Amino acid sequence: MKKAIFLLLFVAPLLYSQTGNGKSFAQLKNEVLQFNYDKDNQAQLNAVTPGKKNPGIAICLSLLLPGMGELYAGSYDSGKYFTIADVLLWGTLIGFDSYGNWEKDNYKSYAQNYGGIDPAGKDDNYYANLGDYLSINDYNTSMNFQREFGSVYNIQKYYWNWTTDARRIEYRDMWRKSEQAYNNIRFVVGALILNRVISIINSVRLVTLYNKNLEQNKQVAVSFSPNYLVNKAVGISLNLSASF
């Protein structure tokens, strides 16, 4: 009798926690017995282990933000470095772009004030040529000498004259600084791509390792079923099993 009471005290909270609806034990017992009857007089409550991770999801997350694939795989200890690197790279890219734009505004303003140019309708090639020739006459003379007649500028539309070589050199330095900043952006973009590739490889590795460890984890199953004597339930059997 004491064993039966102990068994009921053990099973009752378990059944209550599964339903969570506040029903009486008699109601729960009837429901379980009906469920057992429908399931060949046996029911099982399995300790559910976490599902396997999807490598495809890890790849997508790492593409969006390096380190998130590692977080998905449950190993952000290594992933956080990819996230930090990505944030720093984006900050560097924004910094180079801002500096390049700032120097570009400077050299355009300088050319207008000291070179006498009209900025309307001028392309990047025009601003590049300004730093290599003292005046438009020098530029056109050089183009004619090289027989590149299609590159000759209209004097009235594309006029410039630095008057001194010092001004031309100062302009060229500003132009080079701007172009160097823009060129550096290419290296930063390459680093952003490389950071994602490495994060993808690492996250897929971690997901694979996670899934392998999951298969090796212990699985515990709890089963119970009523014992019948001449179609009348006289007790409940409780079985515990573990598999590796």
N, C-alpha and C positions, 0 to 999 in steps of 0.2 A: 504494500500500500504506500509506504513511504517513497519507494522508488517511482511509483506512478505519479505521485504528487510532485516529486522533484522533476520528473520528465515534463509534466504539464507546465510547471513554472518556467522551465527552460524554453519550451516551444512557444508558449503564449506570447511573450514579448517579441519573439522573432516574427510571429505572424502579425502582430500588431504593427510592428515597424514596417512591414511590407505593405500593409493596406493604408495605415495612417488615417483611417476614417472614424475612429473612436467607437467602433461596434463592440458589443459584448463578446466575451470569449465563446459563448455558446453559438452566437451567430457566425463568428469566424470559423469555429469548428465545423459547423454545418456546411459552410462554403468550401472549406478545404476538403471535406469528405466528398462533396459533390464534384469538386475539381478532380480529386483522386479517382473517383468513380469514372469520370470521363477519360481519364488518362491511365487506365489500367491499374487503378488503385495505388498509384504512386505519383508523387510530385517531387520536384527537385528545385532547390534554390542554389544557384551557382554563384560563387564569388567571381564577379566579372572582372577580368583583367583589361587594362587599357588596350584599345585597338592599335593596329599597326599604323605607322606614319607613312604618308605618301611622298615619295621623292619629288614628284612633279610639283606638289604644293611648296616644298622646300625651295625648289628652283625658282618658282615665281616670286616667292617672298624675298629671296636673295637678290633677284633682279630689281625689285622695287626698292629695297633697302638692305644692303649687306649686313648680315648679322641676324636678320629676322628668320632666315632659314635655320640657323643654329638654335635660335630661341624655340622655334617650332619643334626641333628635334630634341629639345630639353637640355641643351648644352650651351647656354648663353655665355658661359665663362670665356670661351674662345670667340664667340660671335660678337661680343661687345667691342673687341678691337677692330673688327671690320666696320662696325657702326661708327666708332670714333673716327676712324680713318676717312670714312665717307663724308662725315660732317666737316672735317678739316679740309678735305679736298674741295668740297663745294664752297667753303669759305674762301679758299685760295683762288678758285675760279672767279668768284664774284669780285675778289680784290683785284685780280689782273684785269678783268673787264672794266672795272671802274677806273683803274689807273690808266688803261689804254684810252678810254673815252676822254678822260681829263686832259691827257697830253695831246690828244687829237684836237680838242677844242682850243688848246693853247697854241698849237702850231698853225691852225687855221686863222686864229685871231692875229697871230704874229705876222703871217704872210699878208694879211689884209692891211695891217698897219705899216709894215716896213717894206713889203714887196710891191705894194700898189695893186694887188690883184682884186678882181671882182669874184666873190665866192659863188655866185649864181651859176648853176649848171656845171660845176667842176667835179670830175670824178677822182678816184683814188690815184690813178696813174698820173694825172696832172700834178697832184700834190707831191707825188714821189719825184717827178722830174724837177720840181722847184728847187730841191736841195742839191741837185747835181750841176746846175747851170746858173751863172750869175744873172742872166737875163734871157728873155725870150729870143732875142737876136742870136745869142750864143747857141741856144738850143736849136733853132731853125738852121743855123749854119752847119751844125754838127749833123743834123738829119739829112741835109742836102749832100753833104760830103759823103755820107754813108749810103747815099742813093735810096733812102727810106722816105720818099716824097709823101707817102700817105700819112706819115707821122708829123708832118710840119703843121704848126699851129697858126691859126689866124691871129695876127698881131693885135688887132683891136679887142677881140673877144678874150684872148688868153694872155694878155700882157702881164709881165712882171719884170721887175728890175730891183735887185738887192742893193745896188750902188757900191756896196763893199763886200768883200769875201767873208768878213767876220760875221755879218748878218746872215749870209747864206749858210755858214757853218753852224751858227746857233740854231737856225731853223731846222737844219738837217739833224741835229742832235735830238731836238724835240720829236721830230718825225720818227727817228729810229727807236726812241724810247717807247713810243706808242705802238709801233709795229712789233717790237720785242715782247711787249705785254700781251699783244694778241697772239703771237706765236707761242708764248708760254701756255696759253689756254689749251692749245692742242695737246700738249704734254699732260696737262691736268685731266683733260677728257680721257686720254689714254689710260691714265692712272685710275680713273673712276671705273672704266670698263674692266681693267685688270683686277681691281678690288672685287668687282662683282663675280668675275670668273672664278677667282680663288675661293670666294665665299660659297659659290654654288658647289664647287668640288668638295669643300669641307662639309657643307650641310648635307649633301647626299651621302657622304661617308658616315656622318653622325646618324642620319636616319637609318642607314643600313645596319649600323652597329646597334642602334636602339631596337630595331626589329629582331635582330638575332638574339639580343638579350631577352627580349619579350618572350620568344619561343622557349627559352630555357627557364623562365620563371616558374615557380610552383603554382599550380592550379588546384584550388581546394573546392570540393563540392559537398554540399550538405543535402541529404535526401531524407524524407520521412514518408511513411505510409501507414495507414491504419491496419491493425490486425483484426481479422474477422473470424468469428466463430459462429457457424450456421447463419451466415449473412448478417451478423450483428457485430459492430465494432466493439472490441473489448480492450483496445490499447493502441498505442502508436509506437512504431519502431523508428529509431533515429540512427542513421548511418553517416559516418564521416569517411571521406576518401581523399587522398592527395595524390597528384600525379606530377611528374617532373619532366 
